[in-house]
Amino acid sequence: MSTVQRGEVYKVIPDPSVGKEIQKERPCVVVSSNILNAKTDLAIVCPITEGMGLQFDIIHIQVKKGEGGATKESVALCDQVKAVDQGRLMEKRGHLEADTMHKIDKGLKVVLDLR
């Protein structure tokens, strides 16, 4: 696998999952730094869901149809941030736009209480 880059979207299989954790195969955006991605076998990701009735807010970020390989309007879930082994990153689907990544950064700051 080539070096994973921040902002790339991959198909990820997060199972086994427990309780309210995101389940089943789905796209995830890499939010970890390129330094971490290159130096470890881990990547930190936010799942993307294409479910119906999506609500967008500071921690649920809109991903437009076509962006990052999304087949329909979707949402990146900053409240489901997760470290995964890079071996879970299956097929690269695309890359999110800089504006979307900026909104995800803001969402992660809220979720992680960063200043």
C-alpha positions as CSV (number, residue, x, y, z in Angstrom):
1,M,0.0,0.0,0.0
2,S,1.3,3.5,-0.8
3,T,1.5,6.0,2.0
4,V,-1.9,7.0,3.3
5,Q,-2.6,10.7,3.1
6,R,-4.8,12.9,5.3
7,G,-8.1,13.7,3.5
8,E,-8.2,10.5,1.5
9,V,-11.4,8.4,1.7
10,Y,-11.1,4.6,1.9
11,K,-13.5,1.7,2.3
12,V,-13.1,0.4,5.9
13,I,-14.4,-2.6,7.6
14,P,-14.6,-1.5,11.3
15,D,-16.0,-4.8,12.7
16,P,-16.0,-6.2,15.2
17,S,-17.9,-3.2,16.6
18,V,-19.7,-2.9,20.0
19,G,-22.8,-1.0,21.0
20,K,-23.2,2.4,19.3
21,E,-19.8,2.1,17.5
22,I,-20.1,2.5,13.7
23,Q,-20.7,-0.9,12.1
24,K,-20.4,-2.5,8.7
25,E,-18.2,-1.7,5.7
26,R,-18.3,2.0,4.9
27,P,-16.2,4.9,3.6
28,C,-14.0,6.7,6.1
29,V,-11.9,9.8,5.8
30,V,-8.3,9.8,7.1
31,V,-7.9,12.7,9.6
32,S,-4.5,11.7,11.1
33,S,-1.4,13.7,10.1
34,N,0.7,12.4,7.2
35,I,3.6,12.1,9.7
36,L,1.6,9.6,11.8
37,N,0.4,7.8,8.7
38,A,3.9,7.3,7.4
39,K,5.5,6.4,10.7
40,T,3.0,3.9,12.1
41,D,0.7,1.3,10.8
42,L,-2.3,3.2,12.2
43,A,-4.6,5.8,10.7
44,I,-7.2,7.9,12.5
45,V,-10.4,8.0,10.6
46,C,-13.9,9.5,10.7
47,P,-16.6,7.3,9.2
48,I,-18.9,8.6,6.5
49,T,-22.5,7.6,6.3
50,E,-24.9,7.8,3.4
51,G,-28.0,7.2,5.5
52,M,-31.3,8.9,5.0
53,G,-32.4,11.8,7.1
54,L,-28.9,13.3,7.5
55,Q,-28.5,16.2,9.8
56,F,-25.5,18.5,9.4
57,D,-24.0,20.5,12.3
58,I,-20.6,21.3,13.8
59,I,-19.7,17.6,14.4
60,H,-21.7,16.0,11.5
61,I,-20.1,17.4,8.3
62,Q,-21.7,17.4,4.9
63,V,-19.9,15.5,2.2
64,K,-21.4,16.3,-1.2
65,K,-22.3,13.7,-3.8
66,G,-19.2,12.9,-5.8
67,E,-16.8,14.3,-3.3
68,G,-14.4,11.6,-2.0
69,G,-16.2,9.0,-4.1
70,A,-19.6,9.6,-2.3
71,T,-22.4,8.1,-4.4
72,K,-24.9,10.4,-2.7
73,E,-25.0,13.3,-0.2
74,S,-23.3,12.0,3.0
75,V,-22.1,13.0,6.4
76,A,-18.7,12.6,8.1
77,L,-19.2,11.6,11.7
78,C,-16.6,13.5,13.9
79,D,-18.2,11.9,17.0
80,Q,-17.1,8.4,15.8
81,V,-13.4,9.2,15.3
82,K,-11.4,5.9,15.5
83,A,-7.9,4.6,15.2
84,V,-7.6,1.7,12.8
85,D,-4.8,-0.4,11.5
86,Q,-4.0,0.7,8.0
87,G,-4.7,-2.9,6.9
88,R,-8.4,-2.1,7.4
89,L,-8.1,0.6,4.6
90,M,-9.4,-1.4,1.7
91,E,-9.9,0.5,-1.5
92,K,-9.2,4.2,-2.0
93,R,-12.4,6.0,-3.0
94,G,-11.2,9.6,-3.4
95,H,-10.1,12.7,-1.5
96,L,-12.2,15.3,0.4
97,E,-12.0,19.0,-0.6
98,A,-10.0,21.4,1.6
99,D,-13.1,23.2,2.7
100,T,-14.7,19.9,3.9
101,M,-11.5,18.9,5.7
102,H,-11.5,22.4,7.4
103,K,-15.0,21.8,8.7
104,I,-14.0,18.3,9.9
105,D,-11.0,19.8,11.7
106,K,-13.4,22.2,13.5
107,G,-15.7,19.3,14.4
108,L,-12.9,17.3,15.8
109,K,-11.8,20.3,18.0
110,V,-15.3,20.3,19.5
111,V,-15.5,16.6,20.0
112,L,-12.0,16.4,21.5
113,D,-12.3,19.8,23.4
114,L,-9.2,21.2,21.7
115,R,-8.6,24.9,21.5
